[in-house]
Amino acid sequence: MANERMNLMNMAKLSIKGLIESALNLGRTLDSDYAPLQQFFVVMEHCLKHGLKAKKTFLGQNKSFWGPLELVEKLVPEAAEITASVKDLPGLKTPVGRGRAWLRLALMQKKLSEYMKALINKKELLSEFYEPNALMMEEEGAIIAGLLVGLNVIDANFCMKGEDLDSQVGVIDFSMYLKDGNSSKGSEGDGQITAILDQKNYVEELNRHLNATVNNLQAKVDALEKSNTKLTEELAVANNRIITLQEEMERVKEESSYILESNRKGPKQDRTSEGQALSEARKHLKEETQLRLDVEKELEIQISMRQEMELAMKMLEKDVCEKQDALVSLRQQLDDLRALKHELAFKLQSSDLGVKQKSELNSRLEEKTNQMAATIKQLEQRLRQAERGRQSAELDNRLFKQDFGDKINSLQLEVEELTRQRNQLELELKQERERRLQSNRSIPGRGSQKSEPKTDGKHKIQEENVKLKKPLEESHRLQSHPVDEQDQPLLSEQPQMCQLCQEDGSLPKVPVNVCKNCRGIFCDACSTNELPLPSSIKPERVCNPCHEHLMKQYSTSPS
């Protein structure tokens, strides 16, 4: 009973939801031919029939939900109008047809939910019609009554006069509520499968009940056929007895007529004896006529019973045909459910395979994620180490600037002064050369005499350049290696020669530079690039080979 209540409640939810959605999409007044509306009435009929007590009649047990619906007019006075309308309809002959008409009129009145709530609240009245575990007696009935409120948005119009509500087959078409698994998301697939399995179980249970009902009806038909054969035999015996009684009555009439004629012709003495015989014959005739009347009455009773049995047989045959049609439709729906179940099982297997593949892919991604996390940790450690090295380098640079900042500034000023003097001397030297060249051109005889002073002036200029370069080299040495002054020899002690192009740096036209990475001496053409080094934040001049080497090193280093 609990499973049936749950299944009927689920079917009521599906039918009400589908009816509301389809009616809103349709956008017009519904009539009796609308399929979702017909299925809604069938589901409501099954809900009202659930757990209904059977009333024993002459033809057997009869279950009708018209009795509980008649109580509504006592609870809600507004329902008296539709109850009177149902009773006045001429085409309704059975209580089932009246109940179906009442449901349709209540839906047209848009008060079906109100009437059902009023009926369900009176459990003491419903106990006369329903079993204790029926749907109308439990909380599922109250839930269905609450769901019926949504039907107030639907406009329906039915023509009750021409519709045959007595002979309709109340079979639920489950194919209207079965949906494909692809129409929903993966999270709703399990819920749909359970709902379909519940529907399948309900259909199987309903099929079992219908089979049991058909078997009971078949047994009743067999018993009625046996009683019919007995009644036909008794009727034949009664007809034979009536025929014999009619023959005896005719014989008695002939004898009485003969006796009367003989009494008229015979003597008076014989009349007395014949009168006595006549009186006896009359008594016998009265008894026979009375017996004939009794037999005719019994025959009429038997004929009326036979007519009733024939009517009952016709109704049973009609009911059996309806049940067989319902069984055929239910079997077809069961086959559809089985096919859908196989399809869902196949889809479930494919979904399980997809889930396994996704889980494997997730495990691989987790492994890669773990590896990347480890790599990130290593990079973070290297970054922290590089940050600590940078901070220490900045600290050393700050300390170095604090210690030797003043010296560097004074040396830079001296270097600038010396370079200015050097440029001035070079300019004077050029002017002197040009003046001597002009004087040599004007006086050709004095070239040999003046050659020695020229070489002497050249040596003097070189000596002055050497003297000017000494403080410059000392300043470069302090800037590059302020702490370790004894690691390398002084620049003045090294040869002033470019290590790549072998240009002499002692000449004033070829300036030389010191690479801050390898500490080599290079000309301007061989040391045109600047790069930041670990020993300094600002870019420093480096030679071309060191520039290529450092660029490769910086491009391959992760930090």
Buried (B, 14 or more C-beta within 10 A) or exposed (E): EEEBBBBBBBBBBBBBBBBBEBBEEEEEEBEBEBEBBBBBBBBBBBBBBBBBEEEEEEBBEBBBBBBBBBBBBEBBEEBEEBBEEBEEBEEBEBBBBBBBBBBBBBBBBBBBBBBBBBBBEBBEBBBEBBBEEBBBBBEBBBBBBEBBBEBEEBEBEBEBEEBEBBEBEBBBBBEBBBEEBEEEEEEEBEEBBEBBEBBBBBBEEBBEEBEEBBEEBEEBBEEBEEEBEEBEEEBEEBEEBBEEBEEBBEEBEEEBEEBEEEBEEEEEEEBEEBEEBBEEBEEBBEEBEEEBEEBEEBBEEBEEBBEEBEEBBEEBEEBBEBBEEBBEBBEEBBEBBEEBBEEBEEBBEEBEEEEEEEEEEEEEEEEEEEEEEEEEEEEEEEEEEEEEEEEEBEEEBEEBEEEBEEEBEEBEEBBEEBEEEBEEBBEEBEEEEEEBEEEBEEEEEEEEEEEEEBEEBEEEBEEBBEEBBBBBBBBBBBBBBBEEEEEEEEBBEBEBBBBBEEBEBBEBEBEBBBBBBEEBBBBEEBBBBEBEBEBBEEEBBBBBBBBEBBEEEEEEEEE
